[in-house]
Amino acid sequence: MALDARRVAHEINEDLSGIAAEATAEVFASDLKEGSEVPRQTAKKARTGNATP
């Protein structure tokens, strides 16, 4: 059961990473459309917790 939970957590993490990447790309594209010389940079939040793979 623990292995299944880890697998599901890993899949969810991959899904969330993909969503975050798409959102970042949309912000970048929006900045370019607005004529920004340099698109704004988003700070990556530090992870909290001590989860081990």
Sequence and secondary structure as in RCSB ss.txt:
>XXXX:A:sequence
MALDARRVAHEINEDLSGIAAEATAEVFASDLKEGSEVPRQTAKKARTGNATP
>XXXX:A:secstr
 HHHHHHHHHHHHHHHHHHHHHHHHHHHHHHHHTT SS          S    
